[in-house]
Structures are given as C-alpha cells and as structure tokens.
Amino acid sequence: MNISISDLTAMKKRRYQPVDKKSLIDLRDVAVNQSLPVPEKTIEFIRQIGNPYLFRYGDKIVRISFVDSKTTFEDKIRGYFEML
C-alpha cells in the first residue's frame, strides 16, 4: 500500500467534515506487529485505521491535528512507533 502526500492531505481535510461515528475504525481494533521496521509499522497502521487523522476510540470520535512546524506527519508517526 502506497500512501502519497496527496492521499494524506485529503485525509487531513476530511477530519473536519461531518462523519458517522459508526463508519470509523476503532483504534482499539488496530494491532500492529511490533517486530516490523518503523516504515512498515506506519503503513500497517494507516492500512488498518484508514484515516490517521480521523478515527474512533470506543464511542468517541478522535480528530488529530498537529501544530504548524517543520516536523512532518511521517516524523510524528515514526516517533510514535519508535516509542512502542
């Protein structure tokens, strides 16, 4: 699965649109193989969650955003998986 910058940009924009909670993936159902290298963990996470900017945790909708900085989404997600 290849995720392009334009794919991520489109996903980012969707986080502000109205959404049916039932259509979102529950983060608790995502299981990433911890033995994979970070780039593959990232791909696997996005494959399972669908939109990393908009998902569900139980009955709560989670909308992710980042402060404007030079740090990219890829840097943020890589840092997250390196902490696991």
C-alpha positions in Angstrom: 0.0 0.0 0.0 1.5 3.3 -1.1 0.3 6.5 0.7 1.0 9.6 -1.2 1.3 13.1 0.1 -2.0 13.9 -1.7 -3.7 11.0 0.0 -2.6 12.2 3.4 -3.7 15.8 2.5 -7.1 14.5 1.5 -7.4 12.5 4.7 -6.3 15.6 6.7 -9.1 17.7 5.2 -11.8 15.0 5.9 -11.2 15.3 9.7 -13.3 18.5 9.8 -16.2 17.1 7.7 -19.3 15.7 9.4 -18.9 11.9 9.9 -21.0 9.0 11.0 -19.2 7.6 14.1 -20.2 4.0 13.1 -18.2 4.4 9.8 -14.9 5.0 11.6 -12.4 2.3 12.7 -12.0 1.9 16.4 -8.3 2.4 17.4 -8.7 -0.5 19.9 -9.2 -2.9 17.0 -5.9 -1.9 15.4 -3.0 -4.3 16.1 0.4 -3.5 14.5 3.2 -6.1 14.5 5.8 -4.6 16.8 8.6 -6.6 15.1 8.2 -4.7 11.8 10.6 -1.8 11.0 9.1 1.7 11.6 8.2 2.4 8.0 6.3 -0.8 7.7 4.5 -0.2 11.1 3.4 3.1 9.8 2.0 1.6 6.6 0.3 -1.2 8.5 -1.3 1.3 11.0 -2.6 3.5 8.2 -3.9 0.4 6.3 -5.8 -0.7 9.3 -7.1 2.7 10.7 -8.0 4.1 7.2 -7.6 7.7 8.1 -4.9 8.5 10.7 -6.4 11.9 11.3 -10.0 10.7 12.0 -10.9 7.5 13.8 -12.9 6.3 16.8 -11.9 5.2 20.3 -15.0 3.4 21.7 -17.9 5.8 21.3 -15.6 8.9 20.9 -14.6 10.4 17.6 -10.8 11.3 17.6 -9.7 14.1 15.2 -5.9 14.5 15.0 -4.1 17.7 14.1 -0.6 19.0 14.6 0.9 22.4 15.3 2.4 24.0 12.2 6.1 23.2 12.3 8.8 21.7 10.2 8.0 18.3 11.6 6.1 16.2 9.1 3.3 13.7 9.8 5.7 11.0 8.9 8.2 12.3 11.5 5.4 12.4 14.1 4.1 8.9 13.4 7.7 7.5 13.2 8.4 9.0 16.6 5.2 7.4 18.0 6.1 3.9 16.8 9.7 4.3 17.9 8.4 4.8 21.5 6.4 1.5 21.4 
